[in-house]
Amino acid sequence: MSEDLIAQVRRTIARHRLVPPRERIVVAVSGGADSVALLHVLLGLRPTLKPAIHIAHLDHNLRQGSSEDAGFVRELGARCGVPTTIERRDVGAICERRGWSLEDGARRLRYEFLLDVARRNSAGCVALAHTADDQAETVLMRLVRGTGLTGLCAIPIKRRLDDGVWLVRPLLEVWRREVMAHLQEAGLAHREDPTNDDRRFIRNRIRRELLPLLEQDYNPNIKKGLVQLAQLSQWDYAYLQEAAGRQWKRMAKERTPAQVALSVAMFRRQPKALQRQLVRQSVLRIRGDLAAFEFRHWVEVERLFFERPVGTLLGLPGGVQLRRGEERVLFEHATVPPQPAHATPGPAQLAPSSTVAVY
């Protein structure tokens, strides 16, 4: 079974071109079952892949026993002869100070830490231990919360973290039961994180309650179906991005690194799916991410192109401002947030982070 899992991951790495030979890899090891298995598998690939492996562990300081997890990882690295970086941060206090939810903030800080370790060690890859079960849970969680095609893409097997650093997930095509069988056969110890049973987190409720219910009463293969939905969505989204990229070259003008203008007439002629991609791409150019950009914001952007008069300003989350011109809509960083105009229809339905004003 152990050799079977190593061979399976080797095929995944080759099929998706996750890790080139002799690459420096930072492996995120929490001490849990999945991450211990990932480390063991990558060590098993040393004869062929010849990676230079570095372990990274971030102690979130969110519960008693977290320092014991860090100690377990330190000892694991020493036994394997792998250099290890362990850091401790008060994630709860940082999230409270920055206004982040605990789940989102922990993820952000973990990625910041991993990217920093990768840069310090000249690594080209950061490897995470997400499995096919994590993929299924993510798709279902986003369906429950409400999502579109982008959200259904769920967890990518590979994405760029920064210039020269890729985030890869070699276990994403492996089921958790295969991971546990591999650990048992190889005699590998791991740590159990009690927060995985904390029902305050929606992912845990989906894993422990909703998915078992769906498997028992509706579809015993629901997890496989959810993983397939993610794959199909990724293919469709990749095509939309490619098509939007072609239109972008025809209709977008980047006046400065912080200003993008889209042709109103050409925008209106695009299918709605491409319109949304063009808006997303414009926001990304200005801000670098799409955090807090939701469907309700897209609705207001669409109204700006089709209904709002020339001179209308639309404020989006993250300090992005849209200005309706005669021929183009200008996307830029807002210097002074526009004040909502009482005569302008619609702003009462917007969140405080979105404002519409007519000048």
N, C-alpha and C positions, 0 to 999 in steps of 0.2 A: 504493500500500500504506500509506504514512504517513497519508494522509487517511482511509483505511479504518479504521485502528486508532483514530484520534482519534474518528471517528464511532461506532465500536463502544463505546469507553469512555464517550462522551457518553450513549449509550443506557443503559449500565449504571448510570451515575450517576443518570439520570432515573428508571429503573425501580425502583431501590432507595432513592431519595431520599437519596443519600449526602452530597451537598454542596449546600447552598442557595446561590442567587446571592449574589455579593459576600462570600462567607465568607472568613475568614482561615484559611489551611491551612498547617500545618507538614508538609513533605514529608521523610520519612526517606530520605536519599540516602547509600548506602554507597559509591557509585562503580561498583558492579556494573551489569550489563546491565539488569536489571529496574528498578532504581531510577532509572537515567539515562533509560530510556524513560518511566517514570511522570512524571518531571519535565517531559520534553519534551512529553508528551501534555497535561498540565495547563496548560503554557504555551500550547499550541495551542488550548486551550479558553477562553483569556482573552477573545476577542471576545464570546462568548455568556455564559459563566459569571461572568466578571469576578472571579476569586478574587484575594485578596492572599496571595501565596505566600512562605513562609519556609523555607529549607533547614536541616535539622538533621543533623549527622553526629557519631557517637560513635566515637572511636578506642579500641578495646578493649585495645590494647597487648598483644595475644596473640601477635604474630608480627613478624618483621622485615618492613619494608615497609608497616606499617600507617600510619606517618606520611606515606608517599607517597600513600596513598589519601586521607588527609585533605587533603593539598596539592592533589590532583586535584579534590576536591570544592570546595575554596576557589576554585580557578581557574574551575571550572564555574559557580559562583554568580556570580563577577565577570563572566564572559562573558555570562551571561543577565541580568545586572542584578538579581539576586535576593539579598536579605539572607540571610546564612548564619551559623549558630551551629555551631562545632566545639569539642568538648571531648574531653579524654583522661582515661581512668580505667584504673587497674591492675586489670582485671576478674579476672585469675587470682588475685591476692592477696586480693581482696575475697571471691571465691567460697570460697577455702580458709578464710578467717577465719570466714565465716558457715556453712560446712558445706554449700554448694550444689554441685551438679554444674556443670561448665563450661557445658554447653548451657543448663541452666535458669537459672543465675546470669546469664549474658550476656543472656538474654532479659529477665529481671527488671530488670536495670540499664539496658538499652536503653529499656524502656518508662518507667522512672522519669525518665530523661533527656528523652525525647520529651514526656512530660506536663509536665515543668518548663519546657521551651522553649515549649510551647503556652500555659501560664499566663502566662509572662513577656511573651508577644506577643499576649495576648487572643485566641488562636485557638480556634475551635470544633471544628476537625477536625485529626487527625493522619493522614496518608495513608501507607500502607505498600504495597510493591510485590509482594506475594504474587500468584502466577499460578495458573491452573488446574492446572499441573503440581505446584506446592507443595501444592495441595489433595489431589490424588491420592496424593502421597507421604505426606502426613500421615495419611490414612485407612488406608493400608496399614501404616504404622509402628505405628499404634495397634492394628490387628488383630493384628499380630505380637506385640506386647507383651501383648495382652489388654485388652479394653475392652467397654463397653456402649453404649447408645444415645447417651449424652452424648458419649462419645469419638468415635463415628462422625460426629457433627455436624462435627467437625474445625474448620476455620477459618471463622469467621463473616465475612460481607462487611461487617458493621457491628456494632460493640458500644460500649457506653459505657465510656470510660476513667475518667471522673470527672464530677462534676456540671458540665455545660456543655461537656465535651470528648468528642468521639466519635472512635473509631478506625475508619477506613474503608479499604477495599482495592479501589480502582477497577479493578485489573487481574485480579481473581480469576476473571473469566470469559474471560480471554485465555490462550492457550497460549504456552509459551515460544518456540516456533518463530515465532509471529507477532511476538513482541517482538524477536527477533533480526533478522527481516526488516525490521522498522521501523527499527531502528538502522542496518542496512546501507544502506537506501535513503536515510535522512536523513543519512548520513555522520557518525554520532555515535560518538565514542570512549567506551570504558568500561574499567574495571579488572577484571582477573581475580583472584579470591580463591583462592589455592592451597589453603586449608583446605577448599574445596568438593570436593577430591579426597582428603581425608584419610579413610581407611577406618576410623579409630577411631570416627567418629561414625556412629551407626546410620542417620541420614537419608541420608548419602552412600552407604552400602552398599546401601540400598534403591534410591536413584536410579541408581547405577552398575551394580549387580549383579542385584538381585531383580526390579525392574520390567522391564529388558530381557529377562530370562529368561522372565517371565510373558508378555510381548508376543510373544516368538518362539515359545514352545512351547505356550502355553495360550490366550491371547486377545489378538489384535492390538489390540483396543479396550479393554484393561483399564483404562487411565487414564480414559477417558470413563466407564466403568462405576463406577469408584471415586468420581468427581466426582458422578455421579448418586446414588450411595449416600449421600454427604454431604448432598445436597440433600433427599432423602427423609427422612433422619434428622432434619434440622433442622425440617422440617414436622411430623413426628410429635412431636418433643420440644417444639415450641412449643405443640402441642395439650395435651400432658401438663402443661406448666407452667400453662396457662390453667385446666385442670381442677383441678389441685392448688391453684391460687390460690383457687378457689371453695370448696374444702373447708377451706382454711386459715382463711378467715373464719368458718367454722362451728365449728371444733374447737380452734383455737389461742388461747391467752391470753398476751399479752406483759405480764408483770408489771412488768418494768423493761427498759431497753434491752439489758440483759445477761442477761435471763431469759425463756425461752419455755417454756410448758407445753402438751403435747398430750394430749388425752383418749384414754385407753387403749381404752375401749369403741368410740369412733368410729373410731380408728385401725385397730382390728382388722377393721372392716367394709369398709375400703377395698381395692380391688384392689392387688396387690403393686406394680404400677408407680406408683400414686399414693402408696403408703406410702413408697417410696423418695424420691419428689419432696418429700414433706412433711418427711422427715428431712433431706434436703439443704437445703431452705429454712430449717429450724430452725437447722442448723449455720451457714448463711450469715448469719442474723440475729445470731448470737452472735459469730462470728469474722470475717466479711467475705469469706472465701474457703474453698475446699474442698481446698486443697493437702494432699497426703498422706492424704486420705480415700479409702480403697480399698474394694473389694467385701468384704473380710474384716471391715472395720469395720461395714459395713451388716449383715452376718450377725449380729454381736454385738448391734447395736441391735435387730434383729428379735427376737432371743431375749429381750432385756430387756422388750419389750412382751408377748411371748407366754408366756415360760417362767420368767423370773427372779422371785424373791420380792420383796415390798415391802421397801424398804430397800437394794436393790442399787444400787451406784454403778458407772458405766461411764466410764472415762476414754478420750477420743479424742485424736487428734493435735491439736496447736495449743492445748492447754489447755482443751478443751471437756469438760465433765462432764455426764453424764446421771444423774438420780436417779429410781429407780422408786418412785412413790407409790401409794396405794390406787386413785385414779381417774385420775391423770395422771403423765406422765413429764416431769420438769423438765430443760430444757437450760440450762446456765449455764457461766460461766467457773469453772474449778476453782481453789480457793484452796490446797488441799493435795491432791496427787495421791493417790487411793486406793491402798492396798497390796493386792496380790493375796491373796485368802483361799484357803488350801490346800483347804478343804472345798468351795469353789465349783467346779463342773465347768466346764471349757472354757478358763480363762485360759492354760493352758500352750501353747495354739495361737496366742495373740495375740503381736503384735510388742511390743517394749518400750514403744512409744508408746501402747499400749492396755492398760488394766488393768481388772479386774473385782473388786469387793469386796462382801461382804454384811455389813451392820451390823444 
